[in-house]
Amino acid sequence: MKADMNAPVSLPVPPTLPRRIDLVDAARGVALLAMFVFHFAYDLSLLELIATDIQSHTAWRLFARMIAATFLTLVGISLVLATRDGLNRKAYLKRLAMVGAAATLVTVATFFAIPDNFIFFGILHQVALASVLALPFLRARPALLLGTALLVFAAPLAIAHPVLDTPALAWLGLSDLPLQSADFVPVFPWFGWVLVGMALGRLSLASPLAARLAQWRGDSLPARGLIWGGRHSLLVYLVHQPVFMGALLLAIQLGLARPDEERPFLTSCQRSCASEALSTATCTALCGCTMAKIKEAGLWRKTVENALTPDDSLRTTEFARACYRQGNPQP
């Protein structure tokens, strides 16, 4: 019996994926745990309960960037998976409105809580805008997505113009202006991670990988907790910081935790020292020496409470000069 060469070829139909994939939600839950670690350490630093300045510490800053990159990659993956059968406009607009409202809430809350460091374009702002910028790429091939991601990553290094050096355009990430914000995740280069996630999502849908990953079920209690957190990540994000700060402030009020008294003095001293064009090592040694002499003279409590008399201030200045001469003896 001869086969009909003109008969249509029957291709295997990929299995239908569930609306939510446990593994993606669990991955988002793991990212939330990492975020908890960073934000709790940040709060300890902000309240001066630890000596480390988390915001300026290189390793902690790298950790924060890794967390942000993970979240944004998962945003890209989720966008592709959620629109694999077409864009549900109602669900999309509802989610976009929720994220946008949450981002606005964060901006308003931090403007009043930490006005010198408020969040004007953080991770939620990036997620909201990226959800719109990603729409033209929903059906793009992985190669195009990855190529565009590389361009987005490179943009801050390649693009420079005085027009971009204005606070109104800081959210683009193409400005050389010094910025101060508790969370700054501009379009460039961070939108690149969303595109990377979309490429990963497209690659998984084009292979049996997505179906295999979708078969995983988190049945253990820790896994279910991660999945729940991942599915309610926006709520968790909004709630966790007030809980952390409230608990730490309560601990301070109850006397269970005390701010590090040395850190504000050392930070102020080293900033003043750096303005004299001295090296970081010299400033660290100089400020440590000055603090030790102040304590030996019994002036530490007055220094901490900003209660030094004019004579006391002259003595502390002499201590600093003595420490400088000690570290830089004249030939």
N, C-alpha and C positions, 0 to 999 in steps of 0.2 A: 504494500500500500504506500503510495507516494504522499509525501507531506506537501501540503499546500503552501508554497513559498510566499503567496500573497496574503495569507491569513494574518491578522493582527497578532503581534507578539504580546503575550500576557506577562506583564512585569509584576514582581512581588509588591504588594501594597504594604507600606510601612505601618507598623502597629500604631493605633491611635494613642497619643500621649495624654496623660491625665492633665487636668487644668492646672494643678500645682504639682511640682516635682519636689519630693521631700529633700533630695540631695541639695538642690539649689537653695531651698529655705534653710537647711542645716548649715550650709556654707555661709549664708548671710548671718546665721546665729553665731557662728564661730567668729566672724568679723565683729559682731557686736560685743562679744566677750573681750576681744583685743581692744576695742574702743573703750570698754569699761576700765580696763587696766590703765590706758593712757589718760583718760579723763579724771580718774581718781587720783593718779599721780599729779596731774596738772592742778587739781583742786588743792591737794596737799601743799604744792609749791605756791599757789596763789595766796593761800592763807598763811604761808610761811611756817608750816608745820614740819617741813623738811628743808635741808640746806640747799638741795639741788634746784636750780632754776630750770624747770622742765622746758619752758618755751625756747630757751636759748641753748639747751643741751643737744649736741649733735646727734647722739644715739637716739634720744627720745624724739627728736624732730624726724629722723629717718623712720622710726617706728610709726609715727603719725602718718607719714606719707605712704607707707606700705598699707596701712589700714584704709586710707582714702582710695588708693589705687584698687584695692580689693573690692570695696563697695561699688566703685564706678564700673569695674569690670563686670560685676554681678548685675548692675543696672543694664548694661548692654546685652548680656546673656538673656536676662528676663524679658527685655523688650522684644527680642527675636522670638523667644518661645511663646510669649503672650500674643504675638501677631502672626503666628505661623499659618493660621486659617483666615487671616484678614484682620484689619484694624477694627476693633469694637469701639466706635467713637464715644459712646456714652461712658463706658468703663474707663477709657483713656482720659477723657476730659475730667471725669470725677477724680481719678488718681492725680492728675496734674493739678487740679484745684486744691486738693488736700496737701500736696507737697508744697505748692506755692504759698498757701496759707501758713503752713508750718514754718517755712523759711522767713516769712514776714514776721511771725511771732518771735522767732529767734532774734531777728534784727532789733525789734522793738524792746524785747526783754533785756538783751545785752547792752543796748544803748543806755538804758537807765541803770543797769547793774554795774557795768564796766565801761563807762563812756569813752575812756581813753583807748579801749581795746575791743570795741564792739564789733560784732560780726555783720558785715555788710554784703559779703558774698562768700558764704561758706559751703559746706558739702550739700546742704539741702537746696541752696540756690543753684548750685551746679547741676544737681539731679533734675531740678525742674526745667532749666534751660536746655540741658542735654536731651531731655525727653522730647523736646520740640526740634532741636537741631538734628536729631537722629532720624526723624521721619523720612527724609529723602533717601536714607541708606537702608531702609528696612529690607529691601529685596536685592541689595547690592551683593556682588560676589565677595568672598573672603579676601581675595587678592586686592580688590579695590578698597575694602575697608581697612586692611592693614597698611596699604600704601598711604591712604588719607591719614591714618593714625600717625604714621611717621612724620608727615608734613605738619600735623598739629603739634607733635612733640617738639619739632625743630623750630616752630614759629617764633617762640620767645628769643631764640638765639639768632635768628635770621632777620627778624623784622624790628626796625627801630625808626621812629620818626617823632619829632617834637610834638606833633599833634596828639600822639598817643600818651604823652607825658602830662596827663591831666587827671585829676581825681575822678572826674565823671566817667572816664574810660578805664579805670583801674581794674574793673571786673574782667576785662579782656585778658589781662596777664601779660600785656606787651609794653608796660610802662616801666621806666627805670626809677620812678619815684619811690622813696622809702615808705613802706606801709606798716601800720601797726594794727593787727587784728588777731583776736583769739583763734580764728579759723578762717583761712583765706584759700579758696579753691577756685581760681579763675578758669575761664574757658580754655585758654592756652596755658599749659599743655594738657590740662586734666581731661578735656573732652576726648583726648586720644585714647584714654583707658576705656571709655564707653564704646568706642569704635573697635577696640581690641576684643571686648566682650561680645560685641555683635558678630565679629568674625568667628569667634569660638562657637557662638550659638549657631551660626550658619553651617559651620563645619560639622557640628554634632548632628544637625538635622539631615545633612547630606550623607550620613553614615548610620550604621546600626547603633552607634554610641549612645545617642539620645534615648533610644528605647531601652537599652541596657541600664543606663543610669536611672531612668524613670522607674525601673523595677525595684530599686533599693527602697526599703522601708525602715525607718528608724523606730524600732519597737521598744528600745530601752528607755528608761526614764530620762537620762541625760540627753539622748537623741531627740526625744519628744520635746524636751525643754528648748533645745536649739531650734527645732523646727517651728515651735510656737513663736519664739522670739523673731525668727526670720520672717514669719508671715505677718507679724505685727511690728516690724522694725521701725516704722514711723512713730508709732505710739511709744515704743521703748526708747527711741532717741529723744523724744521730747520730755519724757518723765525722768530718765535716769539722772540727769544733772541736778535738778532740784532736790532729788532724794539724796544724792551724794553730798551736796553743799549743806542741805539741812542737817544731815547726820553729823557732819564735821563741825558745823557751827554749834550744834547742841553739845557735842563733846567738849568744845572749848568752853562753853558756858558752864558746864558741869565740872570743869577742871580736869577732865580726863585727857585733854590734849593741850599743849602749850605751844604758841608760836615760837619759832626759832629766833631768839633775840639777836643773834650774831649776824644773820644773813642781811637784814636791811642795812646795818652799819657797813658791812663789807661791800655790799653792792654799791652803796653811795660813795664809799671811799675809793673803790676801784674805778668807778665812772669818773670821779674828779681827778684821779691820778692819770687815767688814760687821756684826759684832755690836755695834760702836760706833755704829751707825746712820749710817755715812758712805756716800756714793753709790758706785756701782760704778766710775765714772770716777776718783773721788778715791782709792779703794782700789787700783785698778790702777796709777795714777801713784805712789802712796805706796810700794807694795810693790816696784815696779821701781826706784825711787830707793834704797830701803833695801838691796836686793840689790846694786846697783852699789857702794854705800859699803862693804858687807861684803867684796866682792871687792877693792876698792881697799885695804882694811885687811889683806888677806891672811888673812881668816878664813873664806873660802868653803869650803875643804876641811873644816875643823872643823865648820862648820854642816851640810854635807851628811852627814858621818859622825856627827852628833849628839855631838860631842866638845868642845863649848864649855865653858870653865871659867866659874865665877861671874863673874869679871872680864870675860871675853869676852862673856857674856850681857848684862852692864851696858852694854858698848860698843855692842852691836847695838841695844839699846833706845834708846840715845842717838842712834844713826843714824836710827832710825825717827822719833824726836821732831824731829830736825833736818829730815828730809824733810817732815814734817807742817808745820813752821813755814815751810819754803821754799815749800810749796804754798798755805799759808794765812797770809800775812804779816799781822801785827797793824797796825792803823791807827795 
